[in-house]
Amino acid sequence: MQEEAKRYAVVTGANKGIGYGICKKLASSGVMVLLTARNEERGLKAIERLKKEFDLSDFVIFHQLDVDDPASVATLVSFIKTMFGKLDILVNNAAVTGGKLLNGDALLRKRNGEENDWKEVGYETYDLGEKCLKTNFYGVERGTEALVPLLRLSSSPTIVNISSRAGLLKNISNEWARTVFSDIDNLTKEKIDDVLKDYEKDYKEGSLDIKGWPTFASAYTMSKAALNAYTRIMAKKYPHFHINSVCPGFVKTDMNHNTGNLSIDEGVETPVMLALLPNDGPSGCFFTKGEVIPF
């Protein structure tokens, strides 16, 4: 009876930061957590830390996962099928910034509207932007689609997409892209792909500004906007699932040189709340600070 009630979760990109914090919190709640990371050595170290420092040996296990690699995703699916037979919770956390941060203080000034020059904060390139879209959107899509059959075996299938307020529609300055992402009744994965391909073409040609695309944290913004659109599509497609996007807030992590104003524990509160939603909980929503806000 106890085994039947056990819940199983996968958290991607979880060897540190927000992903690690989510694993710790879910495992502490009695969920069996599969911590995944691209780097096996770092992933195993994270597991050892959870076991030694927080006495979670019975609730955490590691498996290598590169969301950009179809073969790696397939291996994970096979492992879960063999070990657990189902999946209850998927937290899509793995992500990259799409640029290189050079100055944490300048980032804070930029966020506060005091810094106008992106070059003082860091730099972006087409190659970094392409990698960002590949991981932050297409990697999430690949992993989610592969794991849906196992989630369908759960009595409470839940997907939490770690997103950002950067991806809110008000930040998508290209009017056509914003219109496509806003039209939820007619939105499809093919239309999301069309927007991203057009964006990438303009990025490669150096015409982001001329074509009206975001220019600050450009690829990151577009990847999270696409992820939010995907959340809404999947919530409609699987009405018995709970599928939501969440912005953890400006959390102190390596991605921002620890310039955030929230601790890891504070940042994971809403993602974990969504991971553990009751069966009558909301779906197809964007959350931040424990509350729903418009996409």
C-alpha angles and dihedrals in degrees: 000000000000091000091052090055095050116114124214126208137186120204117188124212090016109145091100145358122019094351091054091047091052091051091051093049096045093047090048087055091057098261117138102237127202104204110203131191136165092232110063096199093053091044093053091048089053090052092050090051092052091050097046103036100035104025093237099140093128095051109043133067132168133230127171115242133175105185089200092061117076091200091054091050091049091051091052092050091051091049093051092047091053098040103037108010091218143028126230104178133030118186111190102204106140109114145143130212101236091230146044119265111217103171125030094191091053089051090057090049090049092051089050092050092248097110120064101174115079088195089070089056101041141289140269130205133187091249092052090046092050090051090049093055091043093056105029097046113010092040091053091046092049095049095043095050090049093050099043093089090057092044090053088064090062125093089220109028111189134182122187116190112200102221137155141239084242087076095056113124093246088067094055101094096182103093096207093051092046091051092050093049091045095054097083093167092063100026117126136173088249090058091050088051091050091054093049093047091051090048092050091049092053091044091053091049092050094241103119093119095044093049093048100248123147111274102188113074082348105173092037090054093049093045092054093044088053090047091053090050090050090051090058093047093050093046089056093045094050106035093171091058126081105230120170142156121228138190107210090199130242097324126182103253139139089261091071099029088255092292093133123117097223130071120233090254091053092046096053096052096092097039090052091046088056093046089056099042117149117244092264092054125122126272136193093034139126115232135192129165090003094302138099117247129178118274 
